[in-house]
Amino acid sequence: MEVSTPRSMATPASSTKHLSIMSGSKILRNPLGDEEIWKRLKKSGFNEESIKQKDKTALIASITKLEAILKVFAIVSHSSDLRAALLLLSHHCPSVTSSRVAGLLSNRHKLTCHHSSDEDEVSERISSGVRALATAITELRGELEPDDAVLEEAECALCAVLTNAVEVQDKEGRALGIAVYGPAFSWINHSCSPNACYRFILSPPPPSSSSQESKLRIAPSSFRGSPDSQIDSGLCTFTNHFQKEEEEQNQGYGPRLIVRSIKRIKKRQEITIAYTDLLQSKAMRQLDLWSKYRFICCCMRCSVVPFTYVDHALQDVVITICNFPKTSQEISVSGCDFTSSSSNYNLLRDTAERRLNDLVDDIISEYLMVGDPEPCCEKLEKILMQGLCDELDNVEETPHYKFMLHPLHYLSLNAYTTLASAYKVRASDILSTTSTIDQNQLEAFNMSRTSAAYSLLLATTAHHLFNSESSLIASLANFWTGAGESLLYLARSSEWSKVFKSSLVASSVSKVKCSKCSLMDTFRAYMCNGRIRNDDFENASNEFLDCISHDSTQKVWSFLVNGCRFLRSIKDPMDSGWLVSTSDSRATDPRALAKKKSEICDSHESGNSIQTCEEQTCNENARVHIFELGVHCLAYGGLLAAICYGHHSHLASYVEEILDDENNLIL
């Protein structure tokens, strides 16, 4: 099911039916000239052909005024929230009694209520932003000083933006700004196992398709009992204020938003989307939702006891007790483990989670801030291999412990993502700053294949979780696509001929289509007609996994991981056996668990378990297998993207374009 929501809009003050989109703080950080403001607004998705001149003038005037005030108040970050709130107020007067703006819940009382002695980030943003926003409102109205009523309006509007705004991204996934949409979208609730996702359309759709895509198929729950509403063949129609407002918004000039189902949705079933990253532990999701929106998620995934397999794996930590007489003992700690044991194990769990989370976050933050990838790679791989050694100071005769992240832990997934990027940057830096010395070229090539290996590892581990939680399809589509791109980039690299003195002719990869699976046919068929049966998708998925498990991956992995000790400890990323399962440990005594030696820690110590590159044949066969694996990963990622976002979406079309490019056949 696909639902096209109306565009978000910036309209003159005489209108009372439209909401607004504003560009992000990085786009309009300082006061700018009129033409520069409009130029940057267009990059955020505004359609200049649809906006009237008086609207354009009013829009620029409002932004210019606010920009000057933001500079006076020294507000740089989160200024896009204030811009959106200002334009929202210019079209709608908030209802103080209902705490709503244009039908949107402001959540004001919860966001401004202090639950601790120290103000959190959201409270501070509201406190500082309201003063600047109220000043701008007062000046635009020609008044002298903001009174209590204006401050209340500003607070309500800003809270409505913080509660309902979504980040707008371009085709490449770069953030352009934020948008506030009407109730048709903003009333959709959150779930950690959602049945829908959404994407943006920045350019105007063809005239022939706009009427069909604009049909509204979502009914607000409050209207279900209305005599004016009816559901016929999956299409919800109702004649009331809600529908009329949405129809009028269709005439806007901001980005349109498409909501698509990712699971089968029954008639009258609630539609849900994700407000947070689903590849986080339950505790981190709850913390994120509370800090931003002030609610505790009670969806099925969060409420089930014991934890689902996915949530168990995302927070699983292996703890080694290091000072027993002859050998170390290991126990697995997660949110539901050791329900009948002493409080020491709960302390271990909390300590492991907190310290590992802080350590990984600090490493990644330092990399993003400083931009030096080498120490980032060294530190993250040290944590993945050796864990964190520590002891509990407040327990008598406390032994020493080593905390190891489960390979499926959300911090491990974050590490894989960062390492794939960091190694790619290292390869690029080496090639851009060094001469044509063979040793430097070899080092850059090794960095590139390590980057590809981490991309592949991220996709395979996430797929393991996807098998138990299908709502992860959006993340998985990006992971498989990223893995495919990395592998194809490596296969096309000119460094092959320089490093290994090998060449590859087009006949070696004369066809992209695999003779062993129907994945390519399934992908192209879906891209043509936009339809796929569940059985066809299941068959394509199984064939894809069988094909890369029994052929390409085994032939490629040992070549990719050369030079990286952590990756060498993983014999085959497609073999789920290396993902040490502790899903049954919740019902097991912790001392009994200590008898089972974890394969993770053993494998990290066996650095020579895989042959090195010098012992392998680095020839054109390895390059062909990398290319074939890359095509498979890319096609599967494209299929998932088409199912998730639609066959006309940018990601699906991008994959199709790569696979159709004849240049991919000549390496």
C-alpha positions in Angstrom: 0.0 0.0 0.0 1.3 3.4 -0.9 -0.1 6.7 0.5 0.8 10.1 -1.0 0.5 12.9 1.6 0.1 16.5 0.6 3.1 18.8 0.3 4.3 20.8 3.2 3.9 24.5 2.5 4.9 28.1 3.3 1.9 30.3 2.6 0.8 33.9 3.1 -0.7 35.0 6.4 -4.2 35.1 4.9 -4.2 31.3 4.6 -5.0 29.1 7.5 -4.7 25.7 6.0 -1.1 25.0 5.3 2.0 24.0 7.2 5.6 24.9 6.5 8.9 23.5 5.7 12.2 25.2 6.5 15.7 24.4 5.6 18.2 23.1 8.1 20.6 25.1 10.2 23.5 24.4 8.0 21.7 25.7 5.0 20.6 29.1 6.5 22.9 29.6 9.5 23.7 33.3 9.0 21.7 36.2 7.6 21.8 36.1 3.9 20.6 38.1 0.9 17.1 37.5 -0.6 18.4 35.6 -3.6 20.7 33.5 -1.6 17.9 32.6 0.8 15.7 31.6 -2.1 18.4 29.7 -3.8 19.0 27.5 -0.7 15.3 27.1 -0.1 14.9 25.6 -3.5 17.6 23.1 -2.7 15.4 22.0 0.2 12.6 21.0 -2.1 10.6 24.2 -2.7 9.0 24.5 -6.2 9.5 28.0 -7.4 7.0 27.6 -10.2 4.2 27.0 -7.8 4.8 29.8 -5.3 3.3 33.2 -5.8 5.4 36.3 -5.7 3.7 37.6 -2.6 4.3 34.3 -0.8 7.9 34.4 -1.8 8.3 37.9 -0.5 6.6 37.1 2.8 8.7 34.0 3.2 12.0 35.8 2.7 10.9 38.6 5.0 10.1 36.3 7.8 13.4 34.3 7.4 15.5 37.5 7.2 13.9 38.9 10.4 14.4 35.7 12.3 18.0 35.3 11.0 18.9 38.7 12.4 17.3 37.8 15.8 19.1 34.4 16.0 22.4 36.2 15.5 21.6 38.6 18.4 20.6 35.7 20.6 23.7 33.7 19.5 21.6 30.7 18.5 23.3 28.6 15.8 22.2 25.0 16.4 18.6 23.9 16.0 17.7 27.2 14.3 15.7 25.3 11.7 13.2 24.4 14.4 12.6 28.1 15.1 12.2 29.0 11.4 9.5 26.3 11.0 7.8 27.4 14.2 7.7 31.0 13.0 6.1 30.2 9.7 3.7 27.8 11.4 2.6 30.7 13.7 2.2 33.0 10.7 -0.6 30.7 9.4 -2.1 29.2 12.5 -3.0 30.5 15.9 -2.4 27.9 18.6 -5.2 26.8 20.9 -4.0 27.3 24.4 -6.8 25.2 25.9 -6.1 22.2 23.6 -2.3 22.7 23.2 -2.6 22.1 19.5 -1.5 23.9 16.4 -3.4 23.2 13.2 -4.6 20.0 14.7 -1.1 18.9 15.6 -0.3 17.9 19.2 2.3 20.3 20.7 3.2 18.0 23.6 4.0 21.2 25.3 3.4 20.3 28.9 5.5 17.2 28.8 8.4 18.8 26.9 8.6 21.7 29.2 8.1 19.7 32.4 11.5 19.2 34.2 11.8 15.7 35.5 15.2 16.3 37.1 17.1 19.1 38.8 19.1 19.6 35.6 17.5 20.8 32.4 17.9 18.3 29.5 18.8 19.2 26.0 15.2 19.6 24.8 14.2 21.8 27.7 17.2 24.0 27.0 16.4 24.3 23.3 12.8 25.3 24.2 13.9 27.8 26.8 16.4 29.6 24.6 14.4 29.3 21.4 11.1 30.7 22.8 12.7 34.0 23.7 14.2 34.4 20.2 11.0 33.3 18.5 8.8 35.6 20.6 11.0 38.5 19.8 10.7 37.8 16.0 6.9 37.5 16.3 6.7 40.8 18.1 8.8 42.6 15.6 6.9 41.2 12.6 3.7 42.3 14.2 5.1 45.8 14.8 4.9 45.5 18.6 7.6 46.5 21.1 8.0 43.7 23.6 6.7 40.1 23.7 4.0 39.7 26.4 3.1 36.4 28.2 0.5 35.6 25.4 3.2 35.8 22.7 5.6 33.7 24.8 2.9 31.1 25.2 2.2 31.1 21.4 5.9 30.7 20.7 6.3 27.9 23.1 3.3 26.0 21.8 4.5 26.4 18.2 8.1 25.4 18.9 6.9 22.3 20.8 4.6 21.4 18.0 7.6 21.5 15.6 9.8 19.4 17.9 7.0 16.9 18.2 5.9 16.6 14.6 8.8 17.7 12.4 10.6 15.2 10.2 14.0 15.5 8.6 13.9 16.0 4.9 16.7 14.2 2.9 17.7 14.4 -0.7 18.2 11.5 -3.0 21.6 10.7 -1.6 20.3 10.7 2.0 21.8 14.0 2.9 19.8 16.1 5.4 18.3 19.2 3.8 16.2 20.5 6.7 13.0 19.7 8.5 9.3 19.7 7.5 6.0 19.8 9.4 3.2 17.9 7.7 -0.5 17.8 8.4 -2.4 15.3 10.5 -2.6 12.7 7.7 1.1 12.0 8.4 1.7 13.5 11.8 -1.0 11.5 13.5 0.7 8.2 12.6 2.0 6.7 15.8 5.3 5.1 16.5 6.1 1.4 16.8 9.5 -0.4 17.2 8.0 -3.0 14.8 6.3 -0.7 12.3 4.2 -1.7 9.3 5.0 1.3 7.2 7.9 3.6 6.3 8.1 6.9 4.3 10.2 8.7 1.8 10.3 12.2 0.2 9.7 13.5 -3.3 11.5 16.8 -3.9 10.6 17.3 -7.5 7.0 17.8 -8.7 5.5 14.5 -10.0 4.3 14.2 -13.6 0.8 15.7 -14.1 -0.7 12.4 -15.2 0.3 10.7 -11.9 -0.5 13.3 -9.4 -4.2 12.6 -9.1 -3.7 8.9 -8.5 -0.8 9.3 -6.0 -2.7 11.9 -4.0 -5.5 9.6 -3.0 -5.6 9.4 0.8 -5.8 5.8 2.1 -5.3 6.6 5.8 -8.2 7.3 8.1 -7.7 9.0 11.5 -8.9 6.7 14.2 -11.1 9.4 15.6 -13.1 9.4 12.4 -13.6 5.6 12.1 -17.1 5.8 13.6 -18.1 8.9 11.6 -21.1 8.4 9.4 -19.2 10.4 6.7 -16.4 7.8 6.5 -16.2 4.5 4.7 -13.6 2.0 3.6 -14.1 0.4 0.2 -11.6 -2.0 -1.3 -8.7 -0.7 0.8 -9.4 3.0 -0.1 -10.5 5.2 2.8 -12.7 8.1 1.9 -14.4 10.6 4.2 -16.0 14.0 3.7 -15.0 16.2 6.6 -12.7 18.9 7.7 -9.7 16.5 7.7 -10.0 15.5 4.1 -10.7 19.0 2.9 -7.7 20.4 4.6 -5.5 17.7 3.1 -6.9 18.3 -0.4 -6.1 22.0 -0.1 -2.6 21.2 1.0 -2.0 19.3 -2.2 -1.6 22.7 -3.9 1.6 23.4 -2.0 5.1 23.8 -3.1 7.1 21.8 -0.6 8.4 18.2 -0.7 5.7 15.6 -0.9 5.9 12.6 1.4 5.0 9.0 0.5 4.0 6.5 3.2 4.4 2.8 2.1 3.5 -0.4 3.9 6.3 -2.8 4.6 4.0 -5.5 6.1 0.6 -6.8 5.3 -1.9 -4.4 6.8 -5.4 -5.5 7.5 -8.5 -3.3 7.2 -8.9 -1.0 10.2 -5.4 -1.9 11.5 -3.4 0.9 12.9 -0.6 2.2 10.6 2.7 2.8 12.4 6.1 4.2 11.5 9.4 4.4 13.4 10.4 7.5 15.2 13.9 6.2 16.2 16.6 3.8 15.0 15.2 0.3 15.2 18.7 -1.3 15.4 19.2 -0.1 18.9 18.6 -2.0 22.2 15.2 -1.5 23.9 16.8 0.7 26.6 18.4 3.0 24.0 15.2 3.2 22.0 13.2 4.1 25.1 15.7 6.7 26.1 15.7 8.3 22.7 11.9 8.4 22.5 11.6 9.8 26.0 14.2 12.5 25.5 12.6 13.7 22.2 8.9 13.0 22.7 8.4 12.3 26.3 6.7 8.9 25.9 7.5 5.3 26.8 6.9 2.9 23.9 4.5 0.1 24.8 4.4 -1.6 21.3 4.4 -5.4 21.1 8.2 -5.6 20.6 8.9 -3.5 23.7 6.2 -5.2 25.8 6.9 -8.9 25.2 8.5 -10.9 28.0 11.1 -12.3 27.7 12.8 -10.1 25.1 12.5 -10.9 21.4 15.5 -12.6 19.9 16.4 -9.4 18.1 16.4 -7.2 21.2 18.2 -9.9 23.2 21.0 -10.0 20.6 21.2 -6.2 20.2 22.2 -5.8 23.9 23.9 -9.0 24.6 27.3 -8.8 26.3 29.6 -11.7 27.1 31.4 -11.3 30.4 34.6 -13.3 31.2 35.5 -13.8 34.8 39.3 -13.7 34.5 40.8 -14.8 37.9 39.4 -18.3 38.5 42.1 -20.8 39.4 42.9 -22.6 36.1 40.7 -21.1 33.5 38.5 -18.1 32.8 34.7 -18.5 32.9 32.2 -16.7 30.7 28.6 -15.7 31.2 26.2 -13.9 28.9 24.5 -10.8 30.2 21.4 -9.2 28.6 18.3 -7.5 29.8 16.4 -10.6 30.9 19.3 -12.8 32.1 19.9 -13.9 35.6 16.4 -13.1 36.9 17.0 -15.3 40.0 20.7 -14.4 40.6 22.2 -11.9 42.9 22.3 -8.2 42.2 26.0 -8.5 41.2 25.0 -9.7 37.8 22.6 -6.8 37.3 25.5 -4.5 38.2 27.7 -6.3 35.7 25.1 -5.9 33.0 24.6 -2.2 33.7 28.4 -1.6 34.0 29.1 -3.4 30.7 26.4 -1.6 28.8 27.3 1.9 30.1 31.1 1.7 29.8 31.1 0.1 26.4 28.5 2.5 25.1 30.5 5.5 26.3 33.7 4.2 24.9 32.4 3.4 21.4 30.5 6.7 21.3 33.6 8.6 22.2 35.7 6.9 19.6 33.2 7.6 16.8 32.5 11.1 17.9 36.3 11.9 17.9 36.6 10.5 14.4 33.7 12.6 13.1 35.1 15.7 14.8 38.8 15.3 14.1 38.6 13.4 10.9 41.5 11.0 11.5 40.4 7.5 10.6 43.5 5.5 11.6 43.2 5.8 15.4 39.4 5.2 15.0 40.0 1.9 13.3 42.6 0.8 15.8 40.5 1.6 18.8 37.2 0.1 17.5 38.9 -3.1 16.4 40.6 -3.4 19.8 37.2 -3.3 21.4 35.8 -5.8 19.0 38.7 -8.2 19.6 39.6 -7.7 23.3 36.6 -6.1 24.8 36.9 -4.0 27.9 38.7 -5.2 31.1 37.4 -3.8 34.3 36.4 -4.7 37.9 33.6 -3.8 40.3 35.1 -1.7 43.0 32.2 -2.0 45.4 32.0 -5.8 45.7 34.2 -7.6 48.2 36.8 -9.9 46.7 35.7 -8.9 43.3 37.3 -10.8 40.4 38.4 -9.2 37.2 36.0 -9.1 34.3 36.3 -8.7 30.6 33.3 -7.3 28.7 32.9 -8.5 25.1 30.3 -7.2 22.7 28.1 -9.8 21.0 28.6 -9.6 17.2 25.0 -8.6 16.9 25.1 -6.0 19.6 24.0 -2.6 18.4 27.4 -1.1 19.3 29.0 -3.8 17.1 26.8 -2.8 14.2 27.7 0.8 14.8 31.4 -0.2 14.8 31.1 -2.1 11.5 29.4 0.9 9.9 32.1 3.3 11.1 34.9 1.0 10.1 33.6 0.5 6.6 33.6 4.3 6.2 37.0 4.9 7.9 38.9 2.3 5.9 37.5 3.8 2.7 38.7 7.2 3.8 42.1 5.8 4.6 42.4 4.3 1.2 41.4 7.6 -0.5 43.9 9.5 1.7 46.8 7.2 0.8 46.2 7.5 -2.9 45.7 11.2 -2.8 48.8 12.0 -0.8 51.4 9.5 -2.0 53.3 8.8 -5.2 53.0 5.7 -7.3 55.2 3.5 -5.0 54.0 -0.1 -5.1 53.9 -0.4 -1.3 51.6 2.6 -1.0 49.3 1.2 -3.7 49.2 -2.1 -1.9 48.3 -0.4 1.4 45.5 1.6 -0.2 44.2 -1.6 -1.9 44.2 -3.4 1.4 42.2 -0.6 3.0 39.7 -0.8 0.2 39.1 -4.5 0.5 38.9 -4.2 4.3 36.2 -1.5 3.9 34.3 -3.8 1.5 34.6 -6.6 4.0 33.1 -4.5 6.8 30.2 -3.5 4.5 29.5 -7.1 3.7 29.8 -8.0 7.4 27.2 -5.3 8.3 24.8 -6.6 5.7 25.0 -10.2 6.7 24.7 -9.6 10.4 21.7 -7.2 9.9 20.1 -9.8 7.6 20.4 -12.3 10.5 18.3 -9.9 12.6 15.9 -9.2 9.7 15.0 -12.9 9.6 13.4 -12.4 13.0 12.1 -8.8 12.5 10.9 -7.8 9.1 10.5 -4.2 9.9 14.3 -3.8 9.6 13.8 -3.9 5.8 14.7 -0.3 5.3 18.0 -0.5 7.0 18.8 -3.8 5.3 18.1 -2.3 1.9 20.8 0.3 2.5 23.2 -2.2 4.0 23.0 -4.7 1.1 23.2 -1.8 -1.5 26.2 -0.4 0.3 27.9 -3.8 0.4 27.3 -4.2 -3.4 28.6 -0.8 -4.2 31.8 -1.4 -2.1 32.4 -4.7 -3.8 31.9 -3.4 -7.3 34.1 -0.4 -6.5 36.8 -2.8 -5.4 36.4 -5.0 -8.5 36.6 -2.0 -10.8 39.7 -0.6 -9.0 42.6 0.2 -11.3 44.9 -0.9 -8.5 44.5 -4.6 -9.5 46.8 -4.2 -12.4 49.3 -2.2 -10.4 49.4 -4.3 -7.3 48.9 -7.8 -8.6 49.9 -7.3 -12.3 46.6 -8.8 -13.4 44.0 -7.7 -15.9 40.5 -8.7 -16.5 38.7 -8.7 -19.9 35.0 -8.1 -20.4 34.5 -11.7 -21.4 35.2 -12.8 -17.9 32.0 -11.0 -16.7 30.1 -11.1 -19.9 26.7 -11.3 -18.1 25.4 -9.8 -14.9 22.5 -12.2 -14.7 23.4 -15.3 -12.6 22.5 -18.7 -14.0 22.0 -20.1 -10.5 19.3 -17.8 -9.2 16.4 -15.7 -10.3 17.2 -12.6 -8.3 17.9 -10.4 -11.3 14.7 -11.5 -13.1 12.7 -10.8 -9.9 14.3 -7.4 -9.4 13.8 -6.3 -13.0 10.2 -7.6 -13.1 9.4 -5.6 -9.9 11.0 -2.5 -11.4 8.7 -2.8 -14.4 5.3 -3.4 -12.9 5.8 -2.5 -9.2 4.3 -5.8 -8.0 5.7 -8.9 -6.4 4.1 -11.9 -4.7 5.3 -13.0 -1.3 6.2 -16.4 -2.7 8.4 -14.8 -5.4 10.2 -12.6 -2.9 10.8 -15.6 -0.6 12.2 -17.7 -3.5 14.4 -14.8 -4.6 15.7 -14.3 -1.1 16.4 -17.9 -0.5 18.2 -18.3 -3.9 20.2 -15.2 -3.2 21.4 -16.4 0.1 22.1 -19.9 -1.2 24.0 -18.5 -4.2 26.3 -16.2 -2.2 26.7 -18.6 0.7 27.8 -21.6 -1.3 29.7 -19.8 -4.0 30.7 -16.2 -4.0 31.2 -15.5 -0.3 33.4 -18.4 0.4 35.6 -17.5 -2.6 35.8 -13.9 -1.7 35.9 -13.5 2.1 39.4 -14.8 2.8 40.7 -12.5 0.2 38.9 -9.5 1.6 39.9 -9.9 5.2 43.7 -10.2 4.6 45.5 -7.8 6.9 42.7 -7.3 9.4 43.0 -9.5 12.5 39.4 -9.1 13.7 37.9 -9.9 10.3 40.2 -13.0 9.9 38.6 -14.4 13.0 35.3 -14.7 11.1 35.6 -17.6 8.7 32.4 -17.0 6.8 30.0 -14.1 7.5 27.1 -16.0 5.9 27.5 -18.8 8.4 25.4 -17.9 11.4 27.4 -20.3 13.5 29.9 -17.6 14.3 27.2 -15.5 15.8 27.4 -17.0 19.2 23.8 -17.4 20.3 22.8 -16.8 23.8 19.1 -16.8 23.2 18.5 -19.7 25.6 20.7 -18.3 28.4 17.8 -16.5 30.1 16.7 -19.7 31.6 20.1 -21.0 32.5 22.0 -20.5 35.7 24.9 -18.1 35.3 27.4 -20.6 36.7 26.3 -23.2 34.3 26.8 -20.7 31.5 30.3 -20.3 32.6 31.1 -23.8 31.5 30.5 -23.1 27.9 33.5 -21.5 26.2 32.5 -18.7 23.9 33.7 -19.0 20.3 34.0 -15.3 20.0 37.0 -14.9 22.4 38.7 -18.0 21.1 38.4 -16.9 17.5 39.9 -13.5 18.2 43.1 -15.1 19.6 43.6 -17.3 16.5 45.0 -14.7 14.1 46.5 -17.3 11.8 43.3 -19.4 11.2 42.9 -18.0 7.7 45.5 -18.1 5.0 47.2 -14.8 4.2 47.1 -13.2 0.8 50.6 -14.4 0.0 49.4 -18.0 0.4 46.4 -17.4 -2.0 46.2 -16.9 -5.7 45.5 -13.2 -6.2 44.4 -13.4 -9.8 41.6 -12.5 -12.1 39.4 -15.3 -10.5 39.2 -13.4 -7.2 38.3 -10.2 -9.1 35.5 -12.0 -11.0 34.1 -13.5 -7.8 34.1 -10.1 -6.1 32.3 -8.6 -9.0 29.7 -11.4 -9.0 29.1 -11.0 -5.3 28.8 -7.3 -5.6 26.1 -7.7 -8.3 24.2 -10.1 -6.2 24.3 -7.8 -3.1 23.4 -4.7 -5.2 20.4 -6.5 -6.9 19.1 -7.8 -3.6 19.5 -4.4 -2.0 17.6 -2.8 -4.9 14.8 -5.3 -4.6 14.4 -4.5 -0.9 14.5 -0.8 -1.6 11.8 -1.2 -4.3 9.6 -3.1 -1.9 10.2 -0.6 0.9 10.2 2.7 -0.9 8.6 1.9 -4.2 10.0 0.9 -7.6 10.2 4.6 -8.6 12.2 5.5 -5.5 15.7 6.9 -5.9 17.5 4.0 -4.3 15.8 1.4 -6.4 16.3 3.4 -9.6 19.9 4.0 -8.6 20.6 0.3 -8.3 18.8 -0.4 -11.6 21.0 2.3 -13.3 24.2 0.7 -12.0 23.2 -2.8 -13.1 22.2 -1.5 -16.5 25.4 0.4 -17.0 27.6 -1.4 -19.6 30.7 0.0 -17.9 30.2 -2.4 -15.1 31.0 -5.2 -17.6 34.4 -3.8 -18.5 36.6 -3.7 -15.4 
